[in-house]
Amino acid sequence: MSEEGDTPKCKISASRKLSLKILLLARASEELEAEKAAREEAKVRYLGEKLPPLQLTGLNLDDLLELCKKMHTNIDTVDEERYDCEAKVIKNNRDINELNLKVQDLGGKFKKPALRKVRVSADEMMRALFGSRSKESMDLRANLKSVKKEDIKQEKELNMEVGDWRKNVEAMSGMEGRKKMFDA
């Protein structure tokens, strides 16, 4: 290996490599089949322990009712065990995710990407949210309340009228003031 880029030559011939590869694959498939058979056997054994075979011949109505009650209690206990197992799995998955995040944080290799400012118009935002369903354009400025100059003038006049309360009280006093209120 004195020259650069020199790799050690493999001393096994291609036919030998191929035969070894075939043997490894055959061995792996045998082990997979054995594992599958062991799993099936364990399943049958577990079901044999937990669920004895039913003997329904020669049972009267009371015995059948009693058998149904036992089966319901067995179903309830199995459901409780299944729920407990699912809860444990969910908790363990959550713990694994938290630990993975801690490992990433401790490693310091995870970097938050720098976010860019994006200018999006209201129409583009509506199109992104609702897709092609919203066909009308969303003109936000058109929906704003328009303020007319006349309204502003009327408000100023009202403020001027109410400005001096003493004059307003004197004008409304007596019968003439009450008449003005009813006329308005």
Disulfide bonds with the S-S distance in Angstrom:
none
